[in-house]
Amino acid sequence: MIIYDVKCENGHKFEGWFKDRQAFLSQNAQRLICCPVCNSSQVEIAPSSITIMGKDSKMSAKQEDREITPVQALQMLHQYIENNFEDVGNKFAEVAVKIHEGDEEKRNIRGTTTPQEETSLKEEGISFVKIPLLKMDS
């Protein structure tokens, strides 16, 4: 797994996770990588300390073979969301509608909704993703 800082033609930076450099190149050539802010598919790897240090070059066989468990993947996803999304709590639907209508600035948000709010958001054409909460056994 390799993580690149990616930048779109409009200057928005975001993170992309890929199996290896070839996976990034292949997906980018097919225009499968899109900016989460403006949906532009004209993207390139942005300079970062990781790429400058050469971490995007070939990994050792031990590192390439290292697999992560589904629980580890979910933990990584939750950590990314916690670090990169604003927590709006139970006002998720309200804030999502304001962002959709242009009353608030576009940004990544996270929070909770009721089933009725989810239905309303879908009817308004507002896209969102439900991610299960991670509950660890003690």
C-alpha positions as CSV (number, residue, x, y, z in Angstrom):
1,M,0.0,0.0,0.0
2,I,1.3,3.4,-0.9
3,I,-0.2,6.8,0.0
4,Y,0.3,9.8,-2.3
5,D,-0.6,13.4,-1.8
6,V,-2.5,14.2,-5.0
7,K,-3.4,17.6,-6.4
8,C,-6.0,18.5,-9.0
9,E,-5.8,21.1,-11.7
10,N,-7.6,23.5,-9.4
11,G,-5.1,23.2,-6.6
12,H,-7.1,21.0,-4.3
13,K,-4.9,18.5,-2.4
14,F,-6.1,15.2,-1.2
15,E,-4.7,11.8,-0.3
16,G,-4.8,8.7,-2.5
17,W,-4.1,5.1,-1.4
18,F,-2.8,2.7,-4.1
19,K,-1.4,-0.8,-4.3
20,D,1.8,0.6,-5.9
21,R,3.0,3.3,-8.2
22,Q,1.8,1.4,-11.3
23,A,-1.7,1.3,-9.9
24,F,-1.7,5.1,-9.5
25,L,-0.4,5.5,-13.1
26,S,-2.9,3.1,-14.5
27,Q,-5.9,4.6,-12.7
28,N,-4.8,8.2,-13.5
29,A,-4.4,7.3,-17.2
30,Q,-8.0,6.0,-17.2
31,R,-9.2,9.2,-15.4
32,L,-10.4,7.1,-12.5
33,I,-8.9,9.4,-9.8
34,C,-11.2,12.4,-9.1
35,C,-10.8,15.4,-6.8
36,P,-13.3,15.0,-3.9
37,V,-13.8,18.8,-3.9
38,C,-14.4,19.7,-7.6
39,N,-14.5,16.2,-9.2
40,S,-11.7,17.1,-11.6
41,S,-10.0,14.0,-13.0
42,Q,-6.9,16.0,-14.1
43,V,-4.6,15.1,-11.1
44,E,-1.0,14.6,-10.4
45,I,1.2,13.5,-7.4
46,A,1.9,16.6,-5.3
47,P,5.4,16.9,-3.8
48,S,5.5,15.7,-0.2
49,S,8.1,14.6,2.3
50,I,7.2,11.0,1.6
51,T,8.0,11.2,-2.2
52,I,11.0,13.4,-1.7
53,M,12.5,10.8,0.7
54,G,11.9,8.2,-1.9
55,K,9.3,6.1,-0.1
56,D,7.4,5.8,-3.4
57,S,10.2,3.7,-4.9
58,K,10.2,-0.1,-4.8
59,M,9.5,-1.5,-1.4
60,S,11.3,-4.5,0.0
61,A,9.7,-7.9,-0.5
62,K,8.8,-8.1,3.2
63,Q,7.0,-4.7,3.0
64,E,5.1,-5.6,-0.2
65,D,3.9,-8.9,1.2
66,R,2.6,-7.4,4.5
67,E,-1.1,-7.5,4.4
68,I,-3.5,-5.6,6.7
69,T,-6.5,-7.1,8.2
70,P,-10.0,-5.8,7.6
71,V,-10.1,-4.4,11.2
72,Q,-6.8,-2.6,10.5
73,A,-8.1,-1.1,7.3
74,L,-11.3,0.1,9.1
75,Q,-9.1,1.6,11.9
76,M,-7.0,3.4,9.2
77,L,-10.2,4.7,7.5
78,H,-11.6,6.0,10.8
79,Q,-8.3,7.7,11.7
80,Y,-8.3,9.4,8.3
81,I,-11.9,10.6,8.7
82,E,-11.2,11.8,12.2
83,N,-8.2,13.8,11.0
84,N,-9.8,15.2,7.8
85,F,-13.5,15.7,8.4
86,E,-15.3,18.2,10.6
87,D,-17.5,16.6,13.2
88,V,-20.9,18.2,13.1
89,G,-22.5,15.6,15.3
90,N,-26.3,15.1,15.0
91,K,-26.5,18.2,12.7
92,F,-25.1,16.3,9.8
93,A,-28.2,16.5,7.6
94,E,-28.7,20.2,8.3
95,V,-25.1,21.1,7.5
96,A,-25.1,18.8,4.4
97,V,-28.1,20.6,3.0
98,K,-26.6,24.1,3.7
99,I,-23.4,23.0,1.9
100,H,-25.4,21.5,-1.0
101,E,-27.4,24.7,-1.4
102,G,-24.3,26.9,-1.1
103,D,-25.2,28.5,2.2
104,E,-22.0,27.1,3.8
105,E,-18.5,26.5,2.4
106,K,-17.8,23.1,0.8
107,R,-15.9,20.9,3.2
108,N,-15.7,17.3,4.5
109,I,-18.1,16.7,7.3
110,R,-18.9,13.7,9.5
111,G,-21.8,13.1,11.9
112,T,-24.9,11.1,12.5
113,T,-28.4,11.1,10.9
114,T,-31.7,9.5,11.6
115,P,-33.2,7.1,9.0
116,Q,-35.7,9.9,8.0
117,E,-32.8,12.4,7.5
118,E,-31.0,9.9,5.3
119,T,-34.1,9.5,3.2
120,S,-34.5,13.3,2.9
121,L,-30.8,13.7,1.9
122,K,-31.2,11.0,-0.8
123,E,-34.4,12.7,-2.1
124,E,-32.5,16.0,-2.3
125,G,-29.7,14.4,-4.3
126,I,-27.1,14.9,-1.6
127,S,-24.6,12.2,-1.7
128,F,-23.1,10.8,1.5
129,V,-21.5,7.6,2.7
130,K,-22.4,5.6,5.8
131,I,-19.4,4.1,7.6
132,P,-20.0,1.7,10.4
133,L,-18.6,2.7,13.8
134,L,-15.7,0.6,14.9
135,K,-16.3,-1.2,18.2
136,M,-13.4,-3.1,19.6
137,D,-13.7,-6.0,22.0
138,S,-12.0,-5.3,25.3
